[in-house]
Each structure stands twice: as structure tokens, then as C-alpha cells.
Amino acid sequence: MSMLVTQQPYLRQTQVDPEPPPALVSGPIAWVRAHLLSSPLNIAMTVITLYLAYLVFVPLIKFALIDAVWTGQDREACLAGPGGGEVGACWAYVRARFSYFVYGSYPWEQRWRVDVFFVLTAIGVVWMLWLDAPRRSLGAIYFFIIYPIVSFILLSGWSAIGLTIVDTSLWGGILVTLIVSIVGIVFSLPFGVVLALGRRSALPAIRLASVIFIEVIRGVPLITVLFMANTMLPLFLPGNMTPDRLLRPLVGVAIFAAAYMAEVVRGGLQAIPKGQYEGAMSLGLGYWTMMRLVVLPQALRIVIPGIVNVFIALFKDTTLVSIVGIFDLLRTIEATLTDPTWSTPTTRFSGYAFAAVFYFIFCFGMSRYSLAIERRFARGHKR
């Protein structure tokens, strides 16, 4: 006897996905209510903030976009019209001088070398910052050894291989800004590691020397270090040797950044558990082998966000080299302001706005990278 099974019309045959929570519980509306409108005080602060943002950003948008002049051949395009209408940023001036902002006075026919330098820089930066990049050990060798040598030969020139010698007095603009930043990064990291290890050394002389160097350099502003490097460096060389005018601030920037980098690395070394040291020594590893294979890789991985923060500060501080006569981006912009072809009331503000956008893009990108690294490591610790 077979049993007859009938399907009940009120029973669901397939599983239904859960509905999303109401907008008042989760989503943008809930976030606004919880963070901006949760109390009378928060409502008042939100209104005041929106009003201040209106006072700041509306004129800024009008100046940079709505009333801006985008095309033109000379200052006439960026002057107020016969009716006295407002004129915003003179982007036509920035377009006309953009090549000078990037290359400075680098010879026109040799600027392909600067373009190759930019490509080599991008390769090295991506290779080092991409944590999942293949063969990152080779990337470190490229960035800290091969890249500086090749870039120096490429930009300075070498008659033996047919590259025309280009004096550093012709370098300027974004080229110099990136060179100062990269030199500070390339040399400050290994030098900072050595100083951090020296500060934790068991030898009193090495520890004292490292402490004195770090505290003295960190105790003075960068502009003082630049002036000292510009005036004192020639005194430490033989009388027949004169250091290059660009080399002097490069040494000052590298020394200054190394002192701050040493403290960041020292924090990473202190965060390594004592068991890591004991385990490495139990395997018979020597001091340098232990540091190279066990301790330093973990310490540097921990302090990557701190290292990136030092790089951000260093990148912004490169504008100070203009005080000692180096034509970085800010100095090249100031040099073009004396050109009567583009002399208008808004030219100066337009040039500085271009510099602000340039620094913001680089610094914001580095800060977002640092934040992404922190979140990635936080997820790793939660696991």
C-alpha cells in the first residue's frame, strides 16, 4: 500500500534570502542619526561644521573651477574683463609653465632621461610597497642599490656611455622634489636601522654615540640641519674638493630623516617578544644572522605604518631646501612669478594651488596606504 503525499500550498519549497535591515537601523541614514544627529549638541556642531565648510569650500570651488581661466597665451586671459567680472585661478599660466615645473632648466633634448627616471621610481616604489609582490627581496636590492646608481648616472650623465653631463644647477621642479624625498627615504631607512641597533647595543661606546646622534639631530629643526650641511660640509673635505650644491641638502635631509627613522625602528625592535631572540640563539645563529633573518623582518613589518608616516613628513619638509637655494617645485613656481608675461593678481595663488594639489596627492596616497597596512595587520592579529 503506497502512501499519497500531497504538497501543502502554504509550505515554501525554496529558501529565501534574508531581507536587509531597515534603513533606520543600518545604512547611511542610521549612521547620520547616530553620529551627527544623536543629541542637541551633535546637531548644533553639525550645523556649525556645515556652515564653516560652506564658507571655505564654496569660494574655493568658485576660484579653482567655476571662475577659473583654463586657456590663454598670456596675462590678458587671466585679467578681469571690461565689466569687472571676477577671475579665478589662472590655470592657463600653470599649463604654460608646466614643463618648467616638472623639469626645471634641464636641457630640453635630454628630458627623456628624467622621464625614464620617473618610470624607474614608479617601479621601485610599487615593488617595495606591494606586500604581495613577487621576489620582494630582489625589489629591496633594486630600490636601495641598483636604482640609486642607475638614476645618478642617468640624470647626471656619463660621457663614457654617451650621456651628456647635466649640471645639478639646471635641475629643478618636481624632479628635485622627488630626488630629495627619495634620497632621504633610500638612505634614512638603512641608516636608521643601524642607529636603532646601535642604541640597543650592549657596547656602551656604540650605544652612547647612537643616543647622542639621534637626540642632537631630533632636537633641532630641519632648517638648521640644512644650513649646517650647506655651510659646514665643505669644511670636512679637503681644500681642493667642493661638494655639489645639491649634494649638501641631500646629506642634511638624509641625516635628519635617519634620526627619526631610528626611533621608529627601535619601537619595532622592542615589540618583538624575547622568545624570538632566545629561539634564534638556541639555533646557534650569530647576532647579525639573527637580526637579518628573524628579528628585523618582523620589526620592520610591525612599524611599516610608522615608516610611511616618516616618509610623509619628509616629503612635505622637502620644501625647506628652497631656503638654501635649491630649485624644488616651490622655488620654481616662485621663479616664474617674476615673468611679466603672466603677471596677474591670481597668478601667485594659482601656482601655489598647483603645488598644494601636488603635495596633497602624494601625501594623501601615502596616508591611505599606511591606513590600509594598519587594517591588514589588525585583521591578521584578530585571526
C-alpha positions in Angstrom: 0.0 0.0 0.0 1.5 3.3 -1.0 1.1 6.5 0.8 0.0 9.5 -1.1 2.0 12.6 -0.3 0.4 15.9 -1.2 2.1 19.2 -1.3 0.6 21.8 1.0 0.2 25.2 -0.7 1.2 27.1 2.4 4.7 25.5 2.7 7.6 27.2 0.9 9.7 24.9 -1.2 12.8 27.1 -1.6 14.9 29.0 0.9 14.5 32.8 0.7 17.5 35.1 1.4 17.0 37.3 4.5 15.9 40.9 3.9 18.3 43.7 4.6 17.7 45.6 7.9 15.6 48.8 7.7 17.3 52.0 6.7 16.7 53.5 10.1 18.8 50.6 11.7 21.6 50.2 9.3 22.9 52.2 6.4 23.7 55.9 5.7 20.6 57.3 7.4 21.3 55.3 10.6 24.9 56.5 10.5 23.9 60.1 10.2 21.4 59.8 13.0 23.9 58.0 15.3 26.9 60.2 14.7 25.6 63.6 13.6 22.1 64.0 15.0 22.1 61.9 18.1 21.8 64.8 20.6 21.1 68.6 20.6 24.9 69.2 21.0 25.7 67.0 18.0 23.1 68.7 15.9 24.5 72.1 16.8 28.0 71.0 16.0 26.9 69.5 12.7 25.2 72.7 11.6 28.2 74.8 12.6 30.5 72.5 10.7 28.4 72.6 7.6 28.3 76.4 7.8 32.1 76.6 8.1 32.5 74.2 5.2 30.2 76.4 3.2 32.3 79.5 3.9 35.5 77.7 3.0 34.7 75.4 0.1 32.2 77.4 -1.9 34.7 80.3 -2.5 37.5 77.7 -3.1 35.4 75.9 -5.7 34.5 79.1 -7.4 38.1 80.2 -7.5 39.5 76.8 -8.7 36.8 75.7 -11.1 33.9 78.0 -11.8 35.7 81.3 -12.3 39.0 79.7 -13.4 40.7 80.5 -16.7 41.8 77.3 -18.5 43.2 78.6 -21.8 45.2 81.6 -22.9 48.5 82.7 -24.3 49.4 85.5 -21.8 48.3 87.5 -18.9 45.4 89.1 -20.8 43.4 85.9 -20.5 43.6 86.0 -16.7 42.7 89.6 -16.1 39.2 90.8 -15.2 37.0 91.6 -18.2 35.7 95.1 -19.1 32.7 94.6 -16.9 34.8 93.9 -13.9 33.8 90.2 -13.6 35.7 88.0 -11.2 38.5 85.9 -12.4 39.6 82.8 -10.6 42.6 80.6 -10.8 44.8 81.1 -13.9 45.3 77.5 -14.9 46.4 78.8 -18.3 49.6 80.0 -16.6 50.1 76.6 -15.0 49.7 74.9 -18.4 52.2 77.2 -20.0 54.8 76.7 -17.3 54.0 73.0 -16.5 57.2 71.8 -18.3 59.3 74.1 -16.2 57.5 73.0 -13.0 58.4 69.3 -13.8 62.0 69.6 -15.2 63.3 72.9 -14.1 66.0 74.1 -16.5 67.0 70.6 -17.5 68.0 70.6 -21.2 65.0 70.1 -23.5 66.7 67.4 -25.6 67.8 65.4 -22.6 64.5 65.4 -20.7 63.8 61.8 -21.8 66.3 60.8 -19.1 64.1 62.4 -16.5 61.1 60.5 -17.8 63.0 57.3 -17.6 63.9 58.2 -14.0 60.2 58.7 -13.2 59.5 55.2 -14.6 62.3 53.6 -12.6 61.0 55.4 -9.5 57.5 54.1 -10.0 58.7 50.5 -10.5 60.8 50.7 -7.3 58.0 52.2 -5.2 55.4 49.7 -6.4 57.7 46.8 -5.9 58.5 47.8 -2.3 55.1 48.9 -1.2 53.2 45.9 -2.6 53.4 43.4 0.2 52.4 40.5 -2.1 54.8 41.4 -4.8 56.9 38.5 -6.1 60.6 38.4 -5.0 60.4 41.5 -2.7 64.0 40.7 -1.6 65.1 41.5 -5.2 62.9 44.6 -5.0 64.8 45.8 -2.0 68.2 45.2 -3.8 66.8 47.2 -6.7 65.4 50.1 -4.7 68.3 50.5 -2.3 71.3 49.7 -4.5 70.6 49.4 -8.3 68.1 52.2 -8.6 70.2 55.0 -6.9 73.2 54.1 -9.0 71.4 54.0 -12.3 69.4 57.1 -11.5 72.6 59.1 -10.6 74.3 58.0 -13.9 71.1 58.7 -15.9 70.4 62.2 -14.5 74.0 63.4 -14.1 75.3 61.9 -17.3 78.4 59.8 -18.2 80.4 60.6 -21.3 81.8 57.1 -21.4 78.4 55.8 -22.4 77.3 58.8 -24.4 75.2 60.6 -21.8 75.8 64.3 -21.8 76.8 65.8 -18.5 74.0 67.9 -17.0 75.0 70.1 -14.0 72.7 69.9 -11.0 72.3 73.7 -11.2 69.9 73.0 -14.1 67.8 70.5 -12.2 64.6 71.8 -10.7 60.9 71.5 -10.1 59.2 68.2 -9.4 62.4 66.4 -10.4 64.3 67.9 -7.5 61.5 67.4 -5.0 61.3 63.7 -5.8 65.1 63.4 -5.7 65.3 65.0 -2.3 62.5 62.8 -1.0 63.8 59.6 -2.4 67.3 60.2 -1.3 66.0 60.8 2.2 64.0 57.6 2.1 66.7 55.4 0.5 69.4 56.4 2.9 67.4 57.1 6.0 65.9 53.6 6.3 69.2 51.5 6.4 71.0 54.2 8.4 68.1 54.4 10.8 68.2 50.6 11.3 71.9 50.8 12.1 71.3 53.6 14.6 68.4 51.7 16.2 70.6 48.7 16.6 73.4 50.8 18.0 71.1 52.4 20.5 70.2 48.9 21.8 73.8 47.7 21.7 75.4 46.2 24.7 78.6 48.1 24.0 78.5 51.4 25.9 80.5 53.4 23.4 78.3 52.4 20.5 75.1 53.0 22.5 76.3 56.4 23.7 77.3 57.5 20.2 74.0 56.5 18.8 72.0 58.2 21.5 73.9 61.4 21.1 73.5 61.4 17.3 69.8 60.7 17.5 68.9 63.2 20.2 71.0 66.0 18.8 69.5 65.7 15.3 66.0 65.3 16.6 66.4 68.2 18.9 67.0 70.8 16.1 64.6 71.8 13.2 65.4 70.6 9.7 66.2 74.1 8.5 69.1 74.2 11.0 70.4 70.9 9.7 70.1 72.2 6.1 72.1 75.4 6.9 74.7 73.4 8.7 75.1 70.9 5.8 75.3 73.8 3.4 78.0 75.7 5.2 79.8 73.1 7.3 80.1 70.1 4.9 82.8 71.8 2.7 84.9 72.2 5.9 85.1 68.5 6.4 86.5 67.9 2.9 90.0 68.5 1.5 90.6 72.1 0.3 90.6 71.1 -3.4 87.1 69.4 -3.1 83.8 71.3 -3.2 80.7 69.3 -2.7 77.9 69.8 -5.2 75.3 72.4 -4.2 72.5 69.8 -4.4 74.5 67.2 -2.5 74.7 69.3 0.6 71.0 69.5 1.4 70.7 65.8 0.4 73.1 64.9 3.1 71.2 67.1 5.6 67.9 65.6 4.7 69.2 62.0 4.9 70.8 62.6 8.3 67.6 64.3 9.7 65.3 61.5 8.4 67.6 58.8 9.7 67.4 60.1 13.3 63.6 59.9 13.2 63.6 56.6 11.4 65.9 55.1 14.1 63.3 55.8 16.8 60.5 54.2 14.7 62.7 51.0 14.1 63.6 50.9 17.8 60.0 50.7 18.7 59.6 47.8 16.3 62.6 46.0 17.9 61.2 46.5 21.4 57.9 45.0 20.3 59.5 41.7 19.3 59.0 39.1 22.1 62.0 38.0 24.0 61.3 34.4 22.9 62.2 35.3 19.3 65.7 36.3 20.4 66.1 33.2 22.6 64.8 30.9 19.9 67.2 32.3 17.3 70.2 32.0 19.7 69.2 28.4 20.6 69.6 27.6 16.9 73.2 28.8 17.0 72.5 32.0 15.0 75.0 34.8 15.4 73.9 38.4 16.2 73.8 39.7 12.6 72.3 36.5 11.2 69.6 36.6 13.9 68.8 40.2 13.1 68.8 39.7 9.4 66.7 36.5 9.3 64.5 36.6 12.5 64.2 40.0 14.2 64.4 42.7 11.6 61.9 41.3 9.2 59.3 41.1 12.0 60.2 44.5 13.4 60.1 46.3 10.1 56.8 44.7 9.3 55.3 45.9 12.5 56.4 49.5 12.0 55.5 49.9 8.3 52.8 52.5 9.2 55.3 54.4 11.2 57.8 54.3 8.4 55.3 55.6 6.0 54.4 58.4 8.4 58.1 59.5 8.5 58.1 59.4 4.7 55.0 61.7 4.5 56.7 64.2 6.9 59.9 64.0 4.9 58.1 64.6 1.6 56.4 67.7 2.9 59.6 69.0 4.5 61.5 68.9 1.2 60.1 72.4 0.5 62.6 73.8 3.0 65.5 73.1 0.6 64.4 76.1 -1.3 65.8 78.2 1.6 69.4 77.1 0.7 68.9 77.9 -2.9 67.7 74.6 -4.3 65.1 74.9 -7.1 62.5 72.5 -5.9 58.9 72.7 -7.0 58.1 75.7 -4.7 61.2 77.6 -5.8 60.5 77.1 -9.5 56.9 78.4 -9.0 58.3 81.5 -7.3 60.8 82.0 -10.1 58.0 82.1 -12.7 56.1 84.8 -10.7 58.5 87.5 -11.9 57.7 86.8 -15.5 55.7 89.8 -16.8 54.0 87.6 -19.4 51.8 86.1 -16.7 51.8 88.8 -14.1 48.2 88.9 -12.8 46.6 89.2 -9.3 45.7 85.5 -9.4 49.0 84.1 -10.8 50.7 83.6 -7.4 47.7 81.9 -5.9 47.3 79.6 -8.9 50.9 78.5 -8.7 50.7 77.8 -5.0 47.4 76.0 -5.6 49.1 73.7 -8.1 51.8 72.9 -5.6 49.2 72.2 -2.9 47.4 69.8 -5.2 50.7 68.0 -6.0 51.7 67.6 -2.3 48.2 66.6 -1.4 48.0 63.8 -4.0 51.3 62.3 -2.8 50.8 62.7 0.9 47.1 61.5 0.8 48.2 58.5 -1.2 50.8 57.6 1.3 48.5 58.1 4.2 45.8 55.8 2.7 48.5 53.2 2.1 49.5 53.4 5.8 45.9 53.1 6.8 45.4 50.0 4.6 48.5 48.4 6.1 47.2 49.0 9.6 43.9 47.5 8.8 45.5 44.5 7.2 47.7 43.8 10.2 44.7 44.3 12.5 42.8 41.6 10.6 45.9 39.4 10.9 46.1 39.8 14.7 42.3 39.1 15.1 42.8 35.8 13.3 
